[in-house]
Amino acid sequence: MAGDQNLHHVSKIGIIGAGISGIAAAKQLSGHSPVVFEATDSIGGVWKHCTYTSTKLQTPRCDFEFTDYPWPQRDNSSFPSHIEILEYLHNYASHFDVLKYVKLNSKVVELRYIGDESESYFDQLETEPREYGRLLSGHPVWEVAVQTNQSPALQWYAFECLVMCLGKYGDIPKMPNFPPNKGREIFQGKVLHSLDYSKLDEAAAHRLLKGKKVVVIGYKKSAIDLAMEAAEANQDGQPCTMVIRTLHWTVPSYWIWGLPFFLFYSTRFSQFLHERPNQSFLRTLLCFLLSPMRKAISKFIESYLVWKLPLVKYGLKPDHPFEEDYASCQMAILPENFFADADNGRILFKRSSKWWFWSGGIELEDNTKLEADVVVLATGFDGNKKLKALLPQPFLSLIQHSTGNLPLYRGTIHPLIPNMAFVGYVESVSNLHTSELRSKWLAQLVDEQFKLPTIEKMLEKTKKEMQVMKRSTRFYKRNCISTFSINHSDELCEDMGWKSWRKNTWFSEAFGPYTCQDYQ
């Protein structure tokens, strides 16, 4: 334990991370003057540090805004760029005077639990009643070690409650494993992860790609954006090759056969077709009886995508249903001209479940050798590693469920980790809305406006959510609630004493899209 004379007791609440989730949490908890630690020199999270020139939001701006701070031109149907999103976030933080809580260039390197002795804490869980306890207990529970640019010595802070907003993406790349003597060390070209590429300025990125044989590993949003940038840099030169292990459905816009996309998944009626946690026997029976309609909607969307996009021509039609990608928050909006570049030979596609390096490039499992000067790994990120690097035992062993997900009650509280909340670890179609609503819920919980169920009931609830995700999609490890997001929001509203049905008429309640502005 750090000596008391070296501890900073500046606030009851500490927040780690100043991305969208951290700023949302800081604003809602501003009554407690929280301290927000941000490791970098700017707020913004992945929108600041993991974007490319071509990176844009995946939804219209009206679906990605804070309830009390609308976009200046919210009816603009174009998707905002990462620069516009950063400007919006900065303006929001400035407008509500949140920046005064943020300590930039302040990296949290260690956490220490100083509440009950860990053994006695877990012993208490074996007794009745198994209550979670207050988030603000009246005395420090966590010590936080912070490394700054100003001093090599660690600064220690003490808090009653910590809010983890480190995010699932960015910082720690997920790297593939290779057979012996087939890794990047034998490749004579340049290898970098998409995270490294995102740190390049526009001129450096152009120099890296210009005139080069580029191979991009992956087929999610980052990989697609990278391939577009490589094609743009080499319009009259070398094509970019995408090596794809798992195909995913991509959509050109939010219109399907002339119908708005929200009709299929973002209304209360459409989500009624999908399973949700804790549903009654009658509702389970209805879900089963209505499953042909749910599958027909997925087929309806697939038929449009196969007609609209040359998926069959390029061997890019996934084998799994569209709804599985939607249920795992993996549906990507295609950049304009993506398939035009493919038609012009500037983007090529290769399918392979396994690959490795050779001296001149990439070798696929069918022994095809691709020559390459630059290989960019768009292989994702390992957000759990960031948590594992900080959480002490015995809590470290609790953060990952057998499904691979972080088991969080209401997407915010781990039932077995005291005086700690998590914001930004559950995905939905609009992660900003998800983070803001959970931050409002958390602020009321901190102020004891409502009480949590017993630890046992919270654990049972998280278990049921995991089971629903697992039954909904093979990609359940992404911890996505998109097919029951309205129900999830209903539960948060009910906890806070709000009306869960937010619309003015029965018709709009059933068939209108639910957006951020419904939760003002």
C-alpha positions, 0 to 999 in steps of 0.5 A, spaced: 500 500 500 502 506 498 504 511 504 498 515 506 503 521 505 504 520 498 496 518 496 492 524 493 485 524 496 482 528 490 475 525 489 471 519 491 470 517 483 476 515 479 475 514 471 480 511 467 480 513 459 477 519 456 474 516 450 466 517 448 465 512 454 469 516 459 467 523 457 460 520 458 461 517 465 465 524 467 459 528 465 453 524 468 458 523 475 460 531 474 456 532 481 462 528 484 468 532 481 471 525 478 478 525 476 479 522 469 485 519 467 487 519 460 494 516 457 494 520 451 495 527 450 487 528 447 480 525 449 477 521 444 479 514 444 479 510 438 476 516 434 483 520 435 488 514 435 485 508 431 482 512 425 485 513 418 483 518 413 477 515 410 474 512 417 467 514 417 462 513 422 457 507 421 451 510 422 447 517 421 449 522 425 442 523 428 443 516 431 450 518 434 449 523 439 448 525 446 441 526 448 442 533 451 447 535 445 444 534 438 449 535 432 449 542 429 446 539 422 443 533 425 439 532 419 445 531 414 444 524 412 452 523 410 456 519 415 461 524 419 468 523 418 472 521 425 475 529 425 467 531 425 466 526 431 472 528 435 470 536 434 463 534 436 466 530 442 470 536 444 465 541 443 460 537 448 466 536 453 467 544 453 460 545 453 458 541 459 465 543 462 467 536 463 475 537 460 476 540 467 476 533 470 481 530 465 488 529 466 492 528 460 498 524 459 496 520 465 497 513 464 494 508 469 499 502 470 497 499 477 491 498 481 490 496 488 484 493 492 484 496 499 477 495 501 476 488 505 481 483 505 480 479 499 479 472 502 474 476 507 471 479 501 469 472 498 468 469 505 462 474 505 459 472 499 458 465 502 453 468 507 446 471 506 444 476 504 449 477 498 449 484 497 453 488 492 454 494 497 454 501 496 459 504 490 461 510 495 462 506 501 465 512 505 472 510 505 477 509 499 477 502 496 482 502 490 489 505 490 491 507 483 498 508 480 499 514 475 505 515 470 505 522 467 510 525 462 512 530 468 515 525 473 518 518 472 515 517 479 508 514 480 503 518 483 498 514 487 491 516 488 485 513 492 478 512 490 472 510 493 469 507 486 473 506 479 469 507 473 473 503 467 472 506 460 479 503 457 475 501 451 475 494 447 478 497 441 485 500 440 492 500 444 493 492 444 493 489 437 490 482 436 496 478 433 496 472 429 500 466 431 504 462 426 508 456 425 515 455 426 520 459 421 513 462 418 513 468 422 514 476 420 521 475 421 522 471 415 519 476 411 523 481 407 518 487 407 514 491 412 509 488 417 504 493 421 498 492 424 492 497 423 493 500 429 500 502 427 497 504 420 492 509 424 498 513 427 501 515 421 499 522 418 496 522 411 503 523 407 506 518 411 501 513 409 501 515 402 508 514 402 508 507 405 502 504 400 504 508 394 507 503 388 507 498 393 504 491 393 500 491 399 496 485 402 491 487 407 489 481 412 482 481 414 475 483 412 471 487 417 471 495 417 478 497 418 480 492 413 475 495 408 478 502 409 485 500 409 484 496 402 480 503 399 486 507 401 491 502 398 487 502 392 487 510 392 494 510 393 495 506 387 490 508 382 495 506 376 499 501 379 499 495 384 493 492 386 491 491 393 490 484 395 485 482 401 486 475 405 480 473 408 479 468 413 471 469 415 466 473 411 461 478 413 455 481 410 456 488 408 451 493 406 451 499 401 446 503 405 441 503 410 435 502 405 433 495 403 429 494 397 426 501 398 425 500 405 429 503 411 433 499 415 430 500 422 424 497 420 428 490 420 431 491 427 431 497 431 423 498 432 420 494 438 416 490 434 422 488 430 426 486 436 419 482 439 421 477 434 428 476 437 429 472 444 431 476 450 434 475 457 428 473 462 423 472 457 416 469 460 414 462 457 409 465 453 414 469 450 419 464 448 413 460 445 412 466 441 419 467 439 419 460 436 412 460 433 415 467 429 422 464 428 420 463 420 418 471 420 425 472 423 429 468 418 425 471 412 427 478 414 434 475 414 433 472 407 430 478 405 436 483 406 440 477 404 437 477 397 437 485 396 445 485 398 446 479 393 442 483 388 446 490 389 453 487 390 457 483 386 458 478 392 457 472 388 462 474 383 468 475 388 466 469 392 464 474 398 457 471 400 457 469 407 455 462 409 451 464 415 445 468 415 445 476 415 442 476 422 448 473 425 452 479 423 447 484 426 446 480 432 454 480 433 455 488 431 459 486 425 455 489 420 459 494 416 457 499 411 461 499 405 465 505 403 463 508 396 466 505 390 469 499 394 467 494 389 468 499 383 475 499 385 475 491 385 472 491 378 477 496 376 482 491 378 485 495 384 482 490 390 483 483 389 480 478 394 483 471 396 480 466 401 484 462 406 483 460 413 490 459 414 496 463 412 503 465 413 509 469 411 515 467 406 521 471 404 517 475 399 510 475 402 504 471 404 503 464 403 496 461 403 493 454 405 493 452 398 500 453 397 499 460 393 504 465 394 502 472 394 508 477 393 508 483 397 512 489 399 507 491 405 502 487 409 497 490 414 494 486 419 487 488 420 486 482 425 482 486 431 484 488 438 484 485 445 481 489 450 481 484 455 488 484 455 488 492 458 483 490 463 488 484 465 494 488 465 491 492 471 486 488 475 489 485 481 488 478 483 483 475 485 479 480 481 483 478 475 480 471 474 473 474 474 473 478 468 472 473 463 466 469 462 467 462 459 464 465 453 469 470 453 465 475 454 465 480 460 459 478 465 456 485 467 450 486 470 446 492 466 452 492 462 456 496 467 457 492 474 461 486 475 457 482 481 463 480 484 468 486 483 466 491 489 466 499 488 468 498 480 463 500 474 465 498 467 462 503 461 463 501 454 464 494 454 457 492 451 456 493 444 450 496 440 448 499 433 450 506 437 455 505 442 455 512 444 447 511 446 449 505 450 455 508 454 451 515 455 444 511 458 449 506 462 452 512 465 446 515 467 444 509 470 451 509 474 450 516 476 443 514 479 446 508 482 452 512 485 447 517 488 443 511 491 436 512 487 435 505 487 438 498 489 441 493 486 439 486 486 443 480 490 449 478 487 446 471 486 441 474 482 445 479 478 450 473 476 444 469 474 442 475 469 448 476 466 448 468 465 442 468 461 444 474 457 450 470 455 446 464 453 441 469 449 448 471 445 450 464 444 444 462 441 443 468 437 450 468 433 456 464 432 460 470 433 457 471 440 464 473 444 463 480 441 458 482 447 453 485 443 446 486 445 443 489 438 437 484 437 434 486 444 437 493 445 430 496 446 429 491 452 436 492 455 434 500 455 427 498 458 430 495 464 435 501 465 429 506 465 425 502 470 431 501 475 431 509 474 424 510 475 423 512 468 417 510 463 420 504 459 416 506 453 418 512 450 414 514 444 408 518 444 403 514 440 402 506 440 404 506 432 410 510 433 412 505 439 411 499 435 414 501 429 418 507 430 426 507 430 428 508 437 434 513 437 438 517 442 433 522 443 428 518 445 432 518 452 432 525 453 
